[in-house]
Amino acid sequence: MPPSILVAASTGNTGASVVETLSQLVDANQAFAGYQILALTRDKNGAAPQQFTKLPHVQVLEKSYTEITASWLRQHEVKRSFLAPQASLQHFSEESEFNVALLIAGVEYHVRIATAPMNLRSNNPAFYTRSHWAVEQQLSAPEFEALLWTSIRPNLFMTDYLRNAVGFVKRFRETGKQGTLRLAIAEDMPFPVVHPGDVGVVAAHLLMSESPAVYNRGRYTLNGPEDITGADTLKLVEQAIGTKVNEVRYKDTSLFDSTVQSAVEAGVSKNLVSTLYTSFDAAWQGEWKDWPTSEPLVKLGIPQKRIADVFDAVIDS
């Protein structure tokens, strides 16, 4: 088989842009001539995987990254890999097992997506942030010296943050009724956001580096080109609906309600899963200000999407 770059969870927030960008970059880099991109998905018949099949150098495989073994990686000649793990209670067990398989199989370079740098610490109340911290500790251990890796730490995904605002505008246009505009950030504190597609583009460029050792063990913060406040978001919404918003709730974490409820109904500890509600605590306290975009990522010069453009595009989609 030809050498390959594995993109696990290829249809997620960042995975799709990784696949699309790699497909373009392979032809532009002679060092990767003959490489193929393995796009992993749980459903080959989905809309995104069907689009992947039309891209050059891309092979779509129906498989979960949690089922990957070292022998499978060797069989498919995987030289480099990408993973954006889901925030689940099994996260550390699953990703750490995947990392061991990468190491045993002799994969050269791995790029993963972590969470916001302000949250990456051992004593963070939110369970998923501690999992990301633990994975980075595993990869930093001496036993993993043979595996080159980079952990990208993006701040809040722009599309996730704007979801409530977009829904508010669409409902108003359909019904003429407002309801409550619920925003997860504070009214007056600038908050860093980044488009997940831009994160994927950055990851793809790292994967195509001819000298990945330059980025080895890098734990890189990634922000978008601009910050946003709750007041800025309110202004976007009011411009879109052509009138004043009657009721706004800032620092609102109700976006986690359905996730917590579903997990509890499935038998998960309510105490554990409810720690999701603490996800923005550090941000509200302004701790993100110490975390600018890391210089190696700045030097890549990747164009980034702006908030107003994304907001308008999603509303009209």
N, C-alpha and C positions, 0 to 999 in steps of 0.2 A: 504493500500500500504506500501511497505518497505520504510525506510528512504532513502533519496537520496542526491546526490551532483549534482547540476545543472551546466552545462558548456554551457553558452550562446555563440553564434557565434563559434561553435565547429570546423568549417572547416577553420577558419582564420589562420593568421600567427602563432599564439601561441596556439590556441584552440585545434588543432589536437594532439599536444604533451601532452596537459593537459589530454585529454581523454585517450590516450594510456598509460600514466604514472599512472593515477588513476586506470585504469583497472588492472595494475600489482600490485599496492600497496595495494589494498583492501584485497587481499588474504594474504598479509604479515602482516596485522595489525588486531589483534583480536577485537580491539575496534570498527572496522568498518565492522564486520561480518554482512552480510545480506544487506549491503548498495548497492544501484544501482547508476549508473552514467547516468544522463539524458543529452544526447548530442543534443543540439538544432541546427537545420539547416533549411535553406529556401528550400532545395531540398533534399528529402530523397533518390532520385535516383542518386545523384552525386557519383563520385568515392570514395571520402573520407567517406561519410556516409555509403556506402556499405561495406567499410572495417571495420568501427566501429561495424557493426552488427555481425562481426565474433569475436569480443573481449568479454571476459567474463565480466559480470556485467554491460554491456552497453546497454542502450535503446535509440534508435534514434527517435527524435520527430521533426516533420516538423512545426516549429514555430519560429517567430522572437521574440527576447527579448523585443522589444517595445510593444508586445501584452501581456506580462506577467502581471498578477494581483496578489494581495495578496491571493485571494481565490484559484487561480490556484496553487500557491506555497503551500498552505495548503493542497490542494487536492493531490498533488504529494509528500507530506511529505519532502519538501526540507529543509535540515538542513544547508547546506553550498552551496556556489555559486561562480562562476567565470565569469568575463566579460572582454573582450578586445574590447572596443567600437571603432567604425569607426570614422574617422575624418570628420564629416559632420557639416553643419550649424545648424542642429537640435540636435547636440550631447548633450548639457547640458540639454535641455528639456527632451530628451529621457532617458538619464542615471539617471537624478535626479528622474524621475518618477519611474524608476526601483528600485532605492534605497528606495524610500518611500514604495513600495510594499514589499521589503525585510523586512523593519522595522516592518510594520504592521503585516506581516505574522509570525514574530518571528523567522526568519532565524538566526542561531547562528553566522555564520562567513562568510565573503565575501572577496574575493581577486579580485582586479581589476588591469588592466594594464593602466598605465598613459603614459606620454611622457618623453623625456629626461629631467633630473632635471634642466639643465641649462635654460630650456625654461619655467619652471613652475613658473610664476609670473603674477600678475594682469595686468601689463603694457606691456606684450609682444605683439609685433605687430601682430603676427600670430594668427588668430582667434581660431584655434583648441587648441592651447596651453592654452589660457585663459579659454577655456571650461574645460580642465583637472584641472586647478587651481580652478575653481569654484566648480567642483564636490568634490574635496578634502575639500574645505571649508564647503560644505554642510555636508559631513560625519563627520567633526570635530565639528559640532554644538552640544550643550548639548542635544538637542532633539534626537540625534542618539546614545546616550550612550549605549542603549540596543543592538545595532548591532556592533559586533566586526568586524573589517575590516583591510585590509592591501592594500596599493597602491604600486605596483612595478613600478619603474621608469627606464625602460631600455634605454640605449643609442641607437644610430642608429642601425637598424637591418642590420646585415651583408649581408643577401641576397638582401635586397633592394639596399644597397650601391653598391654591386658588379654587379647589373643587367646590367648597361651600359658596364662595362668591359667584362662581359660574352658575351653580344650581339656583341661587337666588335670582339672578338676572333672567335665566330661562323660565323659571316659574312665573316671574312677574310678566314677562312678555306673553306667556300663554294664558294667564288668568287675570292679570291686572292687580293681583294681590301681592303684598310684600312678605308678611311674616317677619321673622327675626333674622338678621344677618349675623351669623356666628363666625368669629375669627379667632384663630388659635394664638395670635401674637398680640402684643400690647399696642395700645393706640399710638404712642409716641416714640417707641424705641425701634430704631432701624434693625431689621432682621435679615440675615443673609439667606438667600434662596438661590437655587441653581436648577436649570432644566435637566431632567434625567437623560435626555438625548445627548446633551453636551457632555455629560459624564461618560456616556458610552463612547463618544468620539475620542475623548482623552484616553480612555482605557485602550481603545484600538490602536492609537498611535504609540502607546507604551508597548503594547504587544508586538508591534512591528519594528521596535527599536533593534538596530543591529548590534548595539552594545547595552543589553539590559542590566549589566553589572552596575552601570551608572545609577540605576534606579533601585538597586537591590536593597531590601529592608527599608525602603522609603515608606513613611506613613504621612501621606500628603493631604493637606486640607484643600478643598476645592469649593470656591464660591462662584456665584454668577457675576455678571458685570455690574450689578447694582443691588443695593439692599432695598427693603420695603418695610413700611410701618403699617399698623392697622389703619391709620388715617389715610395713607396713600391708597390702600385697598378700598376703603370707603369711597374715595374720590373716583376710582375706576368704576365702581358699581353705579354710583350716581350718574356718571357720564353715560353709562350704558343704558340706564333706564330712563334718563331724562328728568329725574325728579329726586327729591331728598329721600333718604332712607329713614324710616320712622324709628326703628329700634335696632341698635347694634350691641352685641356683647363681645367684648374683647377678652383675651385669655380664656377662651372657651374650649374645653377639651371634649366636648360631646362627640367629636369625630371618632373617638374610641369606643363609644357606647355599644355599637353593634358587635364589634370584635370581642369585647369583654363579655357581653351577654351570650354570644354563641359559644365562647370557650367554656363559660361556666355551665351552660346547658350540656356541653359535651363531657363534663366531669372534671374540668381543670380547676385547680385551686383558685377561688375568687381572689384571695389575698395576693397570689402571685401574679395573675393576669391583670389585676387592677393597678399594678405598678406602671402600666402604660400611661396612666394619667399624669405621671411625674415627668414625662418625656420633655416637656418644655420648661421645667423648673429652672434649669441652668441658664436657658436662653432669657427668661424673664428677669433673671438676676444680672444679665449683661455679660456673662462669662465668655460669650463667643468673641468679644472684641479682641481677645488675645490670639485669635486664630485666623490670620489672613491667608489667602491662597498661597500654597507653597511655591517657592521660586522655580523649582524644576518644571512645574506645571504651567506657570506663567510663561516660561521660555518656549513652551510648545506653541504658543500663539494661536490657540484654538478659538475661532469666532464663537461667541456665545449669544444665546437668544435673550431678548429683553422682555421684561415682565408685561408691559402693555401690549406688545405684539402677540405674546402667547395668550394673554387673556382674550384679546379680540378673536384670535384664531379658534380657540376652544369654544367660545360662545357661538360662533358661526358654524361650527362643525355639526 
